């Protein structure tokens, strides 16, 4: 009888611990969460998109080379990243946004977000894809609800 009580208490404690820790852990980084959609006006560079209504979105967690770099290799890579984003985010395209709840804007007033693009009916995390294809490097600036190291 004592053994049955100990086992029962152990199972209940394990269930309670699992339920408590799983409800407090953050959502997986690759889980799709589109808070809102917006329409692209134009692509500024490999990590910034200008939206209709004069909002600029800076893709959180990533950094692409600068278009005006004095280094010719960096400049070439910057234009490749921009072309990749332009191909997926042409003017008039609807994109999905998951805005960073811990740091909604950068020091320039741009909205910090994950950008999702619709490819054949499925939403793709563009920030993660820039990293995966080598167009961008991780840029993690806390506080942020997103950890881009989980994307690579």
Buried (B, 14 or more C-beta within 10 A) or exposed (E): EEEEEEEEEEEEEEEEEEEEEEEEEEEEBEEEEBEEEBEBBEBBBBBBBBBEEEBBBBBBBBBBBBBEEEEEEBBEBBBBBBEBBBEBBEEEBEBBBBBBEEBEBBEEEBBBBBBBBBEEEEBBBBBBBBBEEEBBEEBEEEEBBBEBEEBE
